[in-house]
Amino acid sequence: MRKSLLSVAILGALTLPAVSFAAEEAPASDWLFSSNVAYTSDYYVRGLSQNFHKPALQGGFDVEHSSGFSAGVWASNVSPNTFPDASLEIDYYAGYGNSIGDTGIGYSVGVIAYTYPGGNWGDCGNGAVRGGGCSNGAGTAAADDNSWNTYEANFGLSYSYFSAQISTTLGNWFGVDKDTGYTDDTKFSTYVELNAEYPFGNGWALIGHVGHLNVGAEIDPRNTAYLAAGGYNGERDLDYTDYKVAIAKSFSLAGSEGWAAEVAYVGANDSGYWQADGWGGSSFNGRTETADLTDDRLTLTVSRSF
């Protein structure tokens, strides 16, 4: 992976001696800096379209240490239909990974913050689809400070072509709790996933994924905004199982390395909550737009790492 000029400059600042500029070969650094950019035809995460089935431009920066520590920041545009007053997602993450002796088994532990600058539940509805703003089961208006920001801890194992990971929220899942019209808070919501990546050679790989989300709450049947809006399919359960099958290819372009392309078939099997006639499939910012966010789709992603 080729470093960007910025990464080289940072690396140089960290490794150059402060006093001596003797002409001798510097030792290799234990740190590796990289960056990436990508364009995707539909930004799916865990089986849900984050951009109401619109394209997204994405990018990030990463740092890795030879000890197994890594950290980074990554961003993508998202739809205000799903995240009111937010058009940007910024993720911050850090973790540690290593292998268990000579068993061939790898492990990883990490934390990640999904943040949506400017977005919060206090803006859902705007007196339209969500009528009167969000409300809890008793009809009380929701607090304006229920943000979409979500924080997770994760643990993973890998062996050969296969990997598995469990993630759990350290607070509410995207602000879902009693104040926003659900039956309970959603701390320690879990997502369990199994993944496989089989390389064919010459940069080709077959990728498979299946995951299951367990939020631990559903729409409160007394939610006044839900009752007032009407016209929904009645499904109140947020949980679902998602899947993905993809073909990926890494390649060089015009003499530059680090390019990759992926064609994926993605979707999810949900109760109906995330469908176009479900509560989760209608626009959360009060617009009349609807979409089946778990709809099976073919997506194309082109990326480059530096």
FENFENRA-V564654 format. One record per residue. N is the residue number from 0. RES is the residue in one small letter. NEAR is the number of other ideal C-beta (glycine too) atoms within 12 Angstrom. D_CENTER is the distance of its C-alpha to the mean C-alpha in Angstrom with 1 decimal. Layout:
{{N & RES & NEAR & D_CENTER} {N & RES & NEAR & D_CENTER}}
//
This chain:
{{0 & m & 19 & 23.2} {1 & r & 20 & 25.0} {2 & k & 26 & 24.5} {3 & s & 25 & 24.4} {4 & l & 13 & 27.5} {5 & l & 16 & 25.7} {6 & s & 26 & 24.6} {7 & v & 21 & 28.2} {8 & a & 14 & 29.6} {9 & i & 21 & 27.6} {10 & l & 23 & 28.5} {11 & g & 17 & 32.1} {12 & a & 15 & 32.2} {13 & l & 19 & 31.2} {14 & t & 18 & 33.6} {15 & l & 17 & 36.7} {16 & p & 14 & 39.6} {17 & a & 8 & 40.5} {18 & v & 6 & 44.3} {19 & s & 9 & 45.2} {20 & f & 9 & 44.4} {21 & a & 9 & 46.4} {22 & a & 7 & 45.9} {23 & e & 8 & 44.4} {24 & e & 7 & 41.3} {25 & a & 15 & 38.4} {26 & p & 10 & 36.7} {27 & a & 10 & 33.3} {28 & s & 21 & 30.5} {29 & d & 16 & 28.3} {30 & w & 25 & 25.4} {31 & l & 30 & 23.3} {32 & f & 33 & 21.5} {33 & s & 29 & 19.4} {34 & s & 30 & 17.4} {35 & n & 31 & 15.6} {36 & v & 25 & 15.4} {37 & a & 29 & 14.2} {38 & y & 25 & 15.0} {39 & t & 35 & 13.6} {40 & s & 25 & 15.6} {41 & d & 34 & 12.9} {42 & y & 36 & 9.2} {43 & y & 40 & 8.1} {44 & v & 35 & 5.1} {45 & r & 41 & 7.4} {46 & g & 36 & 10.2} {47 & l & 39 & 9.7} {48 & s & 37 & 10.3} {49 & q & 39 & 8.7} {50 & n & 32 & 11.8} {51 & f & 34 & 14.6} {52 & h & 31 & 15.2} {53 & k & 27 & 15.8} {54 & p & 24 & 15.1} {55 & a & 33 & 12.8} {56 & l & 24 & 13.8} {57 & q & 30 & 11.6} {58 & g & 28 & 12.7} {59 & g & 29 & 12.9} {60 & f & 28 & 15.4} {61 & d & 29 & 15.8} {62 & v & 27 & 18.8} {63 & e & 25 & 20.1} {64 & h & 20 & 23.3} {65 & s & 14 & 25.6} {66 & s & 13 & 25.6} {67 & g & 20 & 22.1} {68 & f & 22 & 20.3} {69 & s & 28 & 17.3} {70 & a & 27 & 15.4} {71 & g & 28 & 13.5} {72 & v & 24 & 11.9} {73 & w & 29 & 9.7} {74 & a & 28 & 9.7} {75 & s & 36 & 9.4} {76 & n & 27 & 11.7} {77 & v & 42 & 10.9} {78 & s & 33 & 13.7} {79 & p & 31 & 15.9} {80 & n & 35 & 16.8} {81 & t & 38 & 13.7} {82 & f & 38 & 13.5} {83 & p & 36 & 17.2} {84 & d & 26 & 18.5} {85 & a & 34 & 15.1} {86 & s & 26 & 14.5} {87 & l & 28 & 12.1} {88 & e & 37 & 8.8} {89 & i & 29 & 9.5} {90 & d & 32 & 7.9} {91 & y & 24 & 10.7} {92 & y & 29 & 11.1} {93 & a & 26 & 14.3} {94 & g & 29 & 15.7} {95 & y & 22 & 18.8} {96 & g & 27 & 19.6} {97 & n & 21 & 23.0} {98 & s & 16 & 25.2} {99 & i & 14 & 27.7} {100 & g & 9 & 31.0} {101 & d & 7 & 32.0} {102 & t & 13 & 30.5} {103 & g & 14 & 27.8} {104 & i & 19 & 25.2} {105 & g & 24 & 22.3} {106 & y & 24 & 20.4} {107 & s & 29 & 17.6} {108 & v & 24 & 16.7} {109 & g & 28 & 14.2} {110 & v & 25 & 12.5} {111 & i & 32 & 9.4} {112 & a & 26 & 9.5} {113 & y & 37 & 7.2} {114 & t & 29 & 10.2} {115 & y & 34 & 11.6} {116 & p & 21 & 15.1} {117 & g & 21 & 17.9} {118 & g & 34 & 16.1} {119 & n & 30 & 17.5} {120 & w & 39 & 19.0} {121 & g & 27 & 22.4} {122 & d & 33 & 22.2} {123 & c & 48 & 21.3} {124 & g & 32 & 24.3} {125 & n & 23 & 26.4} {126 & g & 17 & 29.3} {127 & a & 22 & 28.3} {128 & v & 30 & 26.2} {129 & r & 37 & 25.2} {130 & g & 24 & 28.8} {131 & g & 24 & 29.8} {132 & g & 35 & 26.4} {133 & c & 44 & 24.5} {134 & s & 33 & 26.8} {135 & n & 31 & 27.1} {136 & g & 27 & 29.3} {137 & a & 15 & 32.4} {138 & g & 19 & 31.9} {139 & t & 20 & 31.1} {140 & a & 24 & 29.0} {141 & a & 34 & 25.6} {142 & a & 22 & 25.3} {143 & d & 20 & 24.0} {144 & d & 17 & 21.8} {145 & n & 35 & 19.2} {146 & s & 33 & 16.2} {147 & w & 38 & 12.7} {148 & n & 30 & 11.7} {149 & t & 35 & 10.3} {150 & y & 29 & 11.2} {151 & e & 35 & 10.8} {152 & a & 27 & 13.2} {153 & n & 29 & 13.0} {154 & f & 25 & 15.8} {155 & g & 27 & 16.2} {156 & l & 26 & 19.2} {157 & s & 25 & 20.1} {158 & y & 18 & 23.3} {159 & s & 15 & 24.5} {160 & y & 17 & 22.1} {161 & f & 22 & 20.2} {162 & s & 27 & 17.6} {163 & a & 25 & 16.4} {164 & q & 32 & 14.0} {165 & i & 26 & 14.0} {166 & s & 34 & 11.7} {167 & t & 27 & 13.3} {168 & t & 33 & 12.9} {169 & l & 21 & 15.6} {170 & g & 24 & 16.2} {171 & n & 31 & 15.7} {172 & w & 35 & 12.7} {173 & f & 42 & 11.8} {174 & g & 42 & 15.5} {175 & v & 42 & 16.9} {176 & d & 31 & 20.4} {177 & k & 28 & 24.1} {178 & d & 33 & 24.2} {179 & t & 45 & 21.9} {180 & g & 45 & 23.8} {181 & y & 39 & 22.6} {182 & t & 25 & 24.8} {183 & d & 24 & 23.4} {184 & d & 23 & 20.9} {185 & t & 32 & 17.7} {186 & k & 22 & 17.7} {187 & f & 22 & 16.9} {188 & s & 34 & 14.9} {189 & t & 26 & 13.9} {190 & y & 40 & 11.7} {191 & v & 25 & 13.8} {192 & e & 30 & 13.3} {193 & l & 26 & 15.8} {194 & n & 29 & 15.5} {195 & a & 23 & 18.3} {196 & e & 23 & 19.1} {197 & y & 18 & 22.7} {198 & p & 17 & 24.1} {199 & f & 15 & 27.1} {200 & g & 10 & 28.3} {201 & n & 11 & 28.7} {202 & g & 18 & 25.0} {203 & w & 20 & 24.2} {204 & a & 25 & 21.8} {205 & l & 23 & 21.0} {206 & i & 30 & 17.6} {207 & g & 24 & 17.1} {208 & h & 33 & 14.5} {209 & v & 28 & 14.9} {210 & g & 32 & 13.1} {211 & h & 27 & 14.3} {212 & l & 38 & 13.0} {213 & n & 24 & 15.8} {214 & v & 37 & 15.6} {215 & g & 24 & 19.3} {216 & a & 33 & 20.5} {217 & e & 29 & 21.5} {218 & i & 36 & 23.0} {219 & d & 29 & 26.3} {220 & p & 19 & 29.1} {221 & r & 20 & 30.8} {222 & n & 37 & 28.0} {223 & t & 26 & 30.3} {224 & a & 37 & 27.9} {225 & y & 38 & 26.9} {226 & l & 23 & 30.6} {227 & a & 22 & 31.7} {228 & a & 31 & 29.3} {229 & g & 16 & 30.5} {230 & g & 18 & 30.0} {231 & y & 28 & 27.0} {232 & n & 24 & 27.1} {233 & g & 19 & 27.3} {234 & e & 25 & 24.3} {235 & r & 30 & 22.9} {236 & d & 24 & 20.7} {237 & l & 38 & 16.9} {238 & d & 33 & 16.5} {239 & y & 32 & 15.9} {240 & t & 25 & 15.6} {241 & d & 35 & 13.6} {242 & y & 29 & 14.7} {243 & k & 35 & 14.5} {244 & v & 25 & 17.4} {245 & a & 30 & 17.4} {246 & i & 26 & 20.0} {247 & a & 29 & 19.2} {248 & k & 25 & 21.8} {249 & s & 24 & 22.2} {250 & f & 20 & 25.1} {251 & s & 15 & 27.0} {252 & l & 15 & 27.9} {253 & a & 9 & 31.1} {254 & g & 9 & 31.5} {255 & s & 13 & 28.1} {256 & e & 17 & 25.9} {257 & g & 26 & 22.2} {258 & w & 27 & 21.4} {259 & a & 30 & 19.3} {260 & a & 26 & 18.8} {261 & e & 33 & 17.1} {262 & v & 25 & 18.2} {263 & a & 30 & 16.2} {264 & y & 25 & 17.2} {265 & v & 37 & 14.3} {266 & g & 32 & 14.8} {267 & a & 37 & 15.3} {268 & n & 21 & 18.4} {269 & d & 33 & 18.3} {270 & s & 25 & 21.3} {271 & g & 27 & 21.4} {272 & y & 35 & 19.6} {273 & w & 42 & 16.9} {274 & q & 29 & 19.7} {275 & a & 27 & 21.5} {276 & d & 20 & 24.2} {277 & g & 31 & 21.9} {278 & w & 42 & 21.0} {279 & g & 44 & 17.2} {280 & g & 35 & 18.0} {281 & s & 36 & 20.2} {282 & s & 29 & 19.4} {283 & f & 45 & 18.6} {284 & n & 34 & 20.5} {285 & g & 25 & 23.8} {286 & r & 23 & 24.0} {287 & t & 16 & 25.5} {288 & e & 22 & 22.7} {289 & t & 27 & 21.3} {290 & a & 30 & 19.1} {291 & d & 28 & 18.2} {292 & l & 44 & 14.4} {293 & t & 37 & 14.7} {294 & d & 28 & 17.3} {295 & d & 24 & 17.9} {296 & r & 30 & 17.4} {297 & l & 21 & 18.2} {298 & t & 35 & 15.8} {299 & l & 26 & 16.8} {300 & t & 33 & 15.0} {301 & v & 27 & 17.2} {302 & s & 29 & 16.4} {303 & r & 28 & 18.6} {304 & s & 27 & 18.5} {305 & f & 25 & 21.3}}
//
